[in-house]
Amino acid sequence: MRNNVILKFLNKLFLMLFYRNDMQLLTSPGKKDRDFFIMQAVFGTMTISLFLGVFLTGLYIYMGASDSIMGYIPIMPSIAGILLIFMGSLTERVKNIKRLVIILNLVSKTLIFGAVLVPLMVSRELAPFIMLPFTFMGLMFNSIMSILINSWFVDTIDASIRGKYMGVRAVFSLVVSAILPVISGKFLDSSPDRYVAFCVIYSVAWIFSLFESFSLFKVSNPPPHAIDRKKIKFTELFTIPLKNKKFREFLTLQSVFHIFWFLSMTFASVYEIRYMEMSYTYLTIMGSIGAIIQMLLYPLWGKVMDKYGSNLVMRIAILFFMLHAGLYFFMIKSNAHVLILLLNINGAILSPAWGLSTFSERFAHVPREGRTVYDGFFTSVLAVIILAAPTLANLIRGIILKNNVSFMPFIEFKALFFLTFISLLVMNIVLLLKSKKSTGLEKEKEMLKNIKYRFSRK
């Protein structure tokens, strides 16, 4: 009897913390699929949090990769999608999404795992250059898988509850993000052989990917699209998305933001680990604090977005991105511990706002038919933009270092953080003026509509 009382209490606590006692999410048709999509998100987060982030950066730093190479490591998941535009014709004609997604998951995660084994076969000097293709190819297949999962997710989860469900799903993933990296970071810092520790972490990540595949296997296959059997011409991979004015405007905004943001943020991790000499334990603990804050803020941002729209939330997020770059500019060894805490708090505020608003805005302008064509085009364009960012950043760093500019510590990095800050400030001002102009035009249209209505009544 006592056990039943405890179980009921734990069940109520679970529903309150994760579902906010939202009965619509618990009773709407399709709960089985929603539950397994949550499991997929949890195991996928476990896998990615151990394969990427500070662990991927740390692995390449340990292998002696240069700063120029390190500028590309954090953005490799993004630039790996550079060829996805050519996959649109194939992904639209996939008859069994579930089977292909599971195959891609196994192949992609095995390739990423293979990178950590390369130093067993070649010298340490040569290893980073052979590891890069393994990591890149693994992430490229993972990007194709992600596009298919996005389309599968949108088809499976009812639009009326999708926003709230995404918030709940994110909270489950954030629990993992708050715990697993800290344990792994502590293990890495305390290990007598750091390379062996990386091998263990990557092996565990690969095992988690198998559980992710099982979760996907349990989700129902999405209904076939009307365009599934239609062959898409090569030129249509470009023309279909570009003819959509709303999508084109959104893509332009995203492209401008990403070039400014990744101009400096590709060096953020290496700046923290190599130059600020932060431990993995401290960095992962700070990341966990950020994850806990995000758990509280995801539902709040969801409500704000439902009330005021995703466009406004996205603009607010850009303000916090600007603040993020400003904090990095003032970071030196003596204040790094405090600023990294502030950065993780700021990141916890902007991440759910940016994630929810950009996902909503992106798919609001994409028709059901040809969705993966749009997604592949979007991913490829941003991959080109993000790839260009560290190339430009390395040119700027090279000029600063060549001319021996040294009026402040780490000036070659601080200059990049300052450029990001100024660029996002200008971008925010432009968006604000554009928003006011748009609001004014809407008011004028409404006024003219009212005048016409009055004359018609007379």
C-alpha positions as CSV (number, residue, x, y, z in Angstrom):
1,M,0.0,0.0,0.0
2,R,2.8,2.4,1.0
3,N,4.6,1.5,-2.3
4,N,1.5,2.5,-4.3
5,V,1.4,5.8,-2.5
6,I,5.0,6.5,-3.3
7,L,4.6,5.5,-7.0
8,K,1.5,7.8,-7.3
9,F,3.4,10.7,-5.8
10,L,6.4,10.1,-8.1
11,N,4.1,9.9,-11.1
12,K,2.4,13.2,-10.2
13,L,5.8,14.8,-9.7
14,F,7.0,13.4,-13.1
15,L,3.9,14.8,-14.8
16,M,4.3,18.2,-13.1
17,L,8.0,18.6,-13.9
18,F,8.1,17.3,-17.4
19,Y,4.5,17.8,-18.8
20,R,3.4,20.7,-16.6
21,N,0.2,18.6,-16.0
22,D,-0.8,19.4,-19.6
23,M,-3.6,16.8,-20.2
24,Q,-3.8,17.5,-23.9
25,L,-0.2,16.2,-24.4
26,L,-1.1,13.1,-22.4
27,T,-4.4,12.3,-24.0
28,S,-4.1,13.3,-27.6
29,P,-3.9,10.5,-30.2
30,G,-0.4,9.4,-31.1
31,K,1.1,9.4,-27.6
32,K,3.1,6.2,-28.4
33,D,4.9,7.9,-31.2
34,R,5.5,11.0,-29.1
35,D,7.0,8.9,-26.3
36,F,9.4,7.2,-28.6
37,F,10.4,10.5,-30.2
38,I,11.2,11.6,-26.6
39,M,13.4,8.5,-26.2
40,Q,15.1,9.2,-29.5
41,A,15.8,12.8,-28.4
42,V,17.3,11.5,-25.0
43,F,19.5,8.9,-26.5
44,G,20.4,11.2,-29.4
45,T,21.4,13.9,-26.9
46,M,23.5,11.3,-25.0
47,T,25.3,10.3,-28.2
48,I,25.9,13.8,-29.5
49,S,26.9,15.3,-26.2
50,L,29.8,12.8,-25.9
51,F,30.8,12.8,-29.6
52,L,30.8,16.6,-30.1
53,G,31.1,19.8,-28.1
54,V,34.1,20.1,-25.7
55,F,34.9,16.4,-26.2
56,L,35.4,16.7,-30.0
57,T,37.4,20.0,-29.5
58,G,39.4,18.4,-26.7
59,L,40.2,15.3,-28.8
60,Y,41.6,17.4,-31.6
61,I,43.5,19.7,-29.2
62,Y,45.0,16.6,-27.5
63,M,46.1,15.3,-30.9
64,G,47.9,18.7,-31.5
65,A,45.7,20.2,-34.2
66,S,46.7,23.8,-35.0
67,D,44.5,26.8,-34.2
68,S,43.7,27.2,-37.9
69,I,42.3,23.7,-38.0
70,M,40.6,24.1,-34.6
71,G,38.6,27.0,-36.0
72,Y,36.7,24.5,-38.2
73,I,36.2,21.7,-35.6
74,P,33.2,23.3,-33.6
75,I,31.4,24.1,-36.8
76,M,32.0,20.8,-38.5
77,P,28.4,19.6,-37.7
78,S,27.1,22.6,-39.6
79,I,29.4,22.6,-42.6
80,A,28.9,18.8,-43.0
81,G,25.5,19.7,-44.5
82,I,27.1,21.5,-47.4
83,L,26.2,18.8,-49.9
84,L,22.6,18.2,-48.7
85,I,21.2,20.4,-51.5
86,F,22.0,17.5,-53.9
87,M,20.1,15.0,-51.7
88,G,16.7,16.7,-52.1
89,S,15.6,14.7,-55.1
90,L,16.5,11.4,-53.4
91,T,15.1,12.3,-49.9
92,E,11.7,13.3,-51.4
93,R,11.4,9.9,-53.1
94,V,12.1,7.8,-50.0
95,K,9.4,5.2,-49.5
96,N,10.5,3.9,-46.1
97,I,11.9,6.8,-44.1
98,K,12.2,4.8,-40.9
99,R,14.5,2.2,-42.5
100,L,16.8,4.8,-44.2
101,V,17.0,6.9,-41.0
102,I,18.1,3.9,-38.9
103,I,20.7,2.9,-41.5
104,L,22.1,6.5,-41.7
105,N,22.2,6.6,-37.9
106,L,24.3,3.5,-37.7
107,V,26.7,4.6,-40.5
108,S,27.1,8.1,-39.3
109,K,27.8,7.3,-35.6
110,T,30.2,4.5,-36.6
111,L,32.2,6.9,-38.7
112,I,32.4,9.5,-36.0
113,F,33.4,6.8,-33.5
114,G,36.1,5.6,-36.0
115,A,37.9,9.0,-35.8
116,V,39.0,8.3,-32.2
117,L,40.6,5.0,-33.3
118,V,42.8,6.5,-36.0
119,P,45.7,7.4,-33.6
120,L,46.0,3.6,-32.9
121,M,47.1,3.1,-36.5
122,V,49.1,6.2,-37.5
123,S,51.4,8.7,-35.9
124,R,50.1,11.5,-33.7
125,E,51.3,14.2,-36.2
126,L,49.4,12.6,-39.1
127,A,46.3,11.5,-37.1
128,P,44.3,14.8,-37.1
129,F,44.4,14.9,-40.9
130,I,43.0,11.4,-41.2
131,M,40.5,11.9,-38.4
132,L,38.9,14.9,-40.2
133,P,37.4,12.9,-43.1
134,F,36.0,10.3,-40.6
135,T,34.4,13.1,-38.6
136,F,33.2,15.0,-41.6
137,M,31.6,12.0,-43.4
138,G,29.9,10.9,-40.2
139,L,28.4,14.3,-39.6
140,M,27.4,14.5,-43.3
141,F,25.3,11.3,-43.0
142,N,24.0,12.5,-39.7
143,S,22.8,15.7,-41.4
144,I,20.9,13.7,-44.0
145,M,19.3,11.7,-41.2
146,S,18.4,14.9,-39.3
147,I,16.5,16.3,-42.4
148,L,14.5,13.1,-42.7
149,I,13.8,13.1,-39.0
150,N,12.6,16.7,-39.1
151,S,10.1,15.9,-41.9
152,W,9.1,12.7,-40.1
153,F,8.6,14.7,-36.9
154,V,6.4,17.4,-38.5
155,D,4.3,14.7,-40.2
156,T,3.8,12.7,-37.0
157,I,3.2,15.4,-34.3
158,D,-0.1,17.3,-34.6
159,A,0.4,21.0,-35.3
160,S,-2.0,22.0,-32.5
161,I,0.3,20.6,-29.8
162,R,3.7,20.6,-31.6
163,G,5.0,23.7,-29.8
164,K,4.2,22.5,-26.3
165,Y,5.4,19.0,-27.2
166,M,8.8,20.4,-28.5
167,G,9.2,22.1,-25.1
168,V,8.5,18.9,-23.2
169,R,10.8,16.9,-25.5
170,A,13.6,19.5,-25.0
171,V,13.3,19.3,-21.2
172,F,13.9,15.5,-21.3
173,S,17.0,16.1,-23.4
174,L,18.2,18.9,-21.1
175,V,18.2,16.5,-18.1
176,V,20.7,14.4,-19.9
177,S,22.7,17.5,-21.0
178,A,22.9,18.6,-17.3
179,I,24.3,15.3,-16.0
180,L,26.1,13.2,-18.6
181,P,28.8,15.7,-19.8
182,V,29.7,16.5,-16.1
183,I,30.3,12.9,-15.3
184,S,32.3,12.4,-18.6
185,G,34.3,15.6,-18.0
186,K,35.3,14.6,-14.5
187,F,36.3,11.1,-15.9
188,L,38.4,12.8,-18.6
189,D,40.2,15.2,-16.2
190,S,40.9,12.4,-13.6
191,S,42.1,9.8,-16.2
192,P,45.8,9.0,-16.1
193,D,45.7,8.4,-19.9
194,R,43.6,11.0,-21.6
195,Y,43.5,9.2,-25.0
196,V,42.2,6.0,-23.4
197,A,39.5,8.2,-21.7
198,F,38.5,9.6,-25.1
199,C,38.2,6.1,-26.4
200,V,35.9,5.1,-23.5
201,I,33.7,8.2,-23.9
202,Y,33.4,7.6,-27.7
203,S,32.6,3.9,-27.2
204,V,29.8,4.7,-24.7
205,A,28.4,7.3,-27.2
206,W,28.3,4.7,-30.0
207,I,26.4,2.3,-27.7
208,F,23.8,5.1,-26.9
209,S,23.4,5.5,-30.7
210,L,22.1,2.0,-30.9
211,F,19.4,2.8,-28.4
212,E,18.5,5.8,-30.4
213,S,18.0,3.6,-33.5
214,F,15.7,1.3,-31.4
215,S,13.6,4.3,-30.4
216,L,13.2,5.4,-34.0
217,F,12.3,1.8,-35.0
218,K,9.3,2.0,-32.6
219,V,7.9,5.3,-34.1
220,S,5.3,4.8,-36.9
221,N,6.3,5.4,-40.5
222,P,5.0,8.8,-41.7
223,P,2.3,8.9,-44.4
224,P,3.7,9.1,-47.9
225,H,3.9,12.5,-49.6
226,A,2.1,13.2,-52.8
227,I,5.4,14.0,-54.4
228,D,7.2,10.8,-53.2
229,R,7.2,9.2,-56.7
230,K,7.9,12.4,-58.7
231,K,11.4,13.0,-59.9
232,I,12.7,16.4,-59.1
233,K,15.0,18.0,-61.7
234,F,18.4,19.2,-60.6
235,T,17.6,22.9,-61.3
236,E,14.5,22.6,-59.1
237,L,16.6,21.8,-56.1
238,F,17.5,25.5,-56.3
239,T,14.5,27.1,-58.0
240,I,11.8,25.6,-55.7
241,P,13.1,27.2,-52.5
242,L,14.2,30.4,-54.1
243,K,10.8,31.1,-55.7
244,N,9.3,31.2,-52.2
245,K,9.6,34.8,-51.2
246,K,8.9,34.3,-47.4
247,F,11.4,31.4,-47.3
248,R,14.0,33.5,-49.2
249,E,13.7,36.4,-46.7
250,F,14.1,34.0,-43.8
251,L,17.1,32.4,-45.4
252,T,18.7,35.8,-46.0
253,L,18.3,36.7,-42.3
254,Q,19.8,33.4,-41.2
255,S,22.7,33.7,-43.6
256,V,23.6,37.2,-42.4
257,F,23.3,36.2,-38.8
258,H,25.5,33.1,-39.2
259,I,28.3,34.7,-41.0
260,F,28.6,37.3,-38.2
261,W,28.2,34.8,-35.4
262,F,30.6,32.2,-36.5
263,L,33.2,34.8,-37.4
264,S,34.3,34.5,-33.8
265,M,32.4,31.7,-32.1
266,T,34.2,29.0,-34.0
267,F,37.2,29.8,-31.8
268,A,35.2,30.0,-28.5
269,S,35.9,26.4,-27.3
270,V,39.6,26.5,-28.2
271,Y,39.9,29.9,-26.5
272,E,38.4,28.5,-23.3
273,I,40.4,25.2,-23.3
274,R,43.8,26.1,-24.8
275,Y,44.2,29.8,-23.8
276,M,42.0,30.3,-20.7
277,E,43.1,26.8,-19.5
278,M,39.7,25.8,-18.3
279,S,39.2,22.2,-17.1
280,Y,36.7,19.9,-18.7
281,T,35.1,19.4,-15.3
282,Y,34.4,23.1,-14.9
283,L,33.2,23.6,-18.5
284,T,30.8,20.7,-18.3
285,I,29.5,21.8,-14.8
286,M,28.8,25.3,-16.2
287,G,27.0,23.6,-19.2
288,S,24.9,21.7,-16.8
289,I,23.8,24.9,-15.0
290,G,22.8,26.2,-18.3
291,A,20.8,23.1,-19.1
292,I,18.9,23.3,-15.8
293,I,18.0,26.9,-16.5
294,Q,16.8,26.0,-20.0
295,M,14.4,23.4,-18.5
296,L,12.7,26.3,-16.7
297,L,12.7,28.7,-19.6
298,Y,11.6,26.4,-22.5
299,P,7.9,26.5,-21.4
300,L,8.1,30.3,-20.8
301,W,9.6,31.0,-24.2
302,G,6.9,28.7,-25.8
303,K,4.1,30.8,-24.2
304,V,5.8,34.1,-25.3
305,M,6.1,32.7,-28.8
306,D,2.4,31.7,-28.9
307,K,1.3,35.1,-27.7
308,Y,3.7,37.4,-29.6
309,G,4.9,35.3,-32.5
310,S,8.1,33.5,-33.4
311,N,9.6,36.5,-35.3
312,L,9.7,38.7,-32.2
313,V,11.2,35.9,-30.1
314,M,13.9,35.4,-32.8
315,R,14.8,39.1,-32.7
316,I,15.0,39.0,-28.9
317,A,17.3,36.0,-29.1
318,I,19.7,38.0,-31.4
319,L,20.1,40.6,-28.7
320,F,21.3,37.9,-26.3
321,F,23.7,36.6,-28.9
322,M,25.1,40.1,-29.1
323,L,25.6,40.1,-25.3
324,H,27.3,36.7,-25.6
325,A,30.0,38.0,-28.0
326,G,30.5,41.0,-25.7
327,L,31.2,38.8,-22.7
328,Y,33.8,36.8,-24.6
329,F,35.5,40.1,-25.6
330,F,36.1,40.9,-21.9
331,M,37.3,37.4,-20.9
332,I,40.9,37.0,-19.6
333,K,42.4,34.3,-17.3
334,S,41.6,36.2,-14.1
335,N,37.9,36.5,-14.8
336,A,37.3,33.5,-17.1
337,H,35.6,31.4,-14.4
338,V,33.0,34.1,-13.7
339,L,32.4,35.0,-17.3
340,I,32.0,31.4,-18.4
341,L,29.2,31.1,-15.7
342,L,27.6,34.3,-17.1
343,L,28.0,32.9,-20.7
344,N,26.2,29.7,-19.8
345,I,23.3,31.6,-18.1
346,N,23.0,33.9,-21.1
347,G,23.2,30.9,-23.4
348,A,20.4,29.2,-21.4
349,I,18.2,32.2,-22.0
350,L,18.9,32.5,-25.7
351,S,19.0,28.8,-26.7
352,P,15.3,27.9,-26.2
353,A,14.2,31.2,-27.7
354,W,16.4,30.7,-30.8
355,G,15.6,27.0,-31.2
356,L,11.8,27.3,-30.9
357,S,11.5,30.5,-33.0
358,T,13.8,29.5,-35.8
359,F,12.2,26.0,-36.1
360,S,8.8,27.6,-36.2
361,E,9.7,30.3,-38.7
362,R,11.5,27.9,-40.9
363,F,8.7,25.4,-41.4
364,A,6.0,28.1,-41.4
365,H,7.2,29.1,-44.9
366,V,7.8,25.5,-46.2
367,P,5.0,23.5,-47.9
368,R,4.5,19.8,-47.1
369,E,5.4,18.7,-50.6
370,G,9.1,19.1,-51.2
371,R,9.9,19.8,-47.5
372,T,13.2,17.9,-47.6
373,V,14.2,19.9,-50.7
374,Y,13.7,23.1,-48.8
375,D,15.5,21.7,-45.7
376,G,18.4,20.4,-47.8
377,F,18.8,23.8,-49.6
378,F,18.6,25.7,-46.2
379,T,21.2,23.4,-44.6
380,S,23.6,23.6,-47.6
381,V,23.4,27.4,-47.9
382,L,24.1,27.9,-44.2
383,A,26.9,25.3,-44.4
384,V,28.6,27.4,-47.1
385,I,28.1,30.6,-45.0
386,I,29.4,28.9,-41.8
387,L,32.4,27.4,-43.7
388,A,33.3,30.9,-45.0
389,A,33.2,32.4,-41.5
390,P,36.4,30.8,-40.0
391,T,38.2,31.3,-43.3
392,L,37.5,35.0,-43.1
393,A,38.4,34.9,-39.3
394,N,41.7,33.2,-40.0
395,L,42.6,35.9,-42.5
396,I,41.8,38.6,-39.9
397,R,43.8,36.8,-37.3
398,G,46.7,36.4,-39.7
399,I,46.8,40.1,-40.4
400,I,46.8,40.9,-36.7
401,L,49.5,38.4,-35.9
402,K,51.6,39.4,-38.9
403,N,51.6,43.1,-37.8
404,N,52.4,42.3,-34.2
405,V,49.3,44.0,-32.8
406,S,49.4,43.4,-29.1
407,F,47.9,46.3,-27.1
408,M,45.7,43.7,-25.2
409,P,46.0,40.0,-24.4
410,F,44.8,37.6,-27.1
411,I,44.0,40.5,-29.4
412,E,43.7,38.2,-32.4
413,F,40.6,36.5,-30.7
414,K,39.2,39.6,-29.0
415,A,39.1,41.5,-32.4
416,L,36.9,38.7,-33.7
417,F,34.5,38.8,-30.7
418,F,34.3,42.6,-31.0
419,L,33.5,42.3,-34.8
420,T,30.7,39.9,-33.9
421,F,29.3,42.2,-31.3
422,I,29.3,45.3,-33.6
423,S,27.8,43.3,-36.5
424,L,24.9,41.9,-34.4
425,L,24.3,45.4,-33.0
426,V,23.9,46.8,-36.5
427,M,21.7,43.9,-37.5
428,N,19.4,44.4,-34.5
429,I,19.0,48.1,-35.4
430,V,18.2,47.3,-39.0
431,L,15.6,44.6,-37.9
432,L,14.1,47.1,-35.5
433,L,13.7,49.8,-38.2
434,K,12.3,47.2,-40.6
435,S,9.8,46.0,-38.0
436,K,8.6,49.6,-37.3
437,K,8.2,50.2,-41.0
438,S,6.3,47.0,-41.5
439,T,4.0,47.8,-38.5
440,G,3.4,51.3,-40.0
441,L,2.4,49.8,-43.4
442,E,0.1,47.4,-41.7
443,K,-1.6,50.2,-39.9
444,E,-1.9,52.2,-43.2
445,K,-3.5,49.2,-44.9
446,E,-6.0,48.7,-42.0
447,M,-6.9,52.4,-42.1
448,L,-7.5,52.3,-45.9
449,K,-9.5,49.2,-45.5
450,N,-11.7,50.9,-42.9
451,I,-12.2,54.0,-45.2
452,K,-13.2,51.8,-48.1
453,Y,-15.6,50.0,-45.9
454,R,-17.3,53.3,-44.8
455,F,-17.6,54.6,-48.4
456,S,-19.1,51.3,-49.5
457,R,-21.7,51.5,-46.8
458,K,-22.6,55.0,-47.9
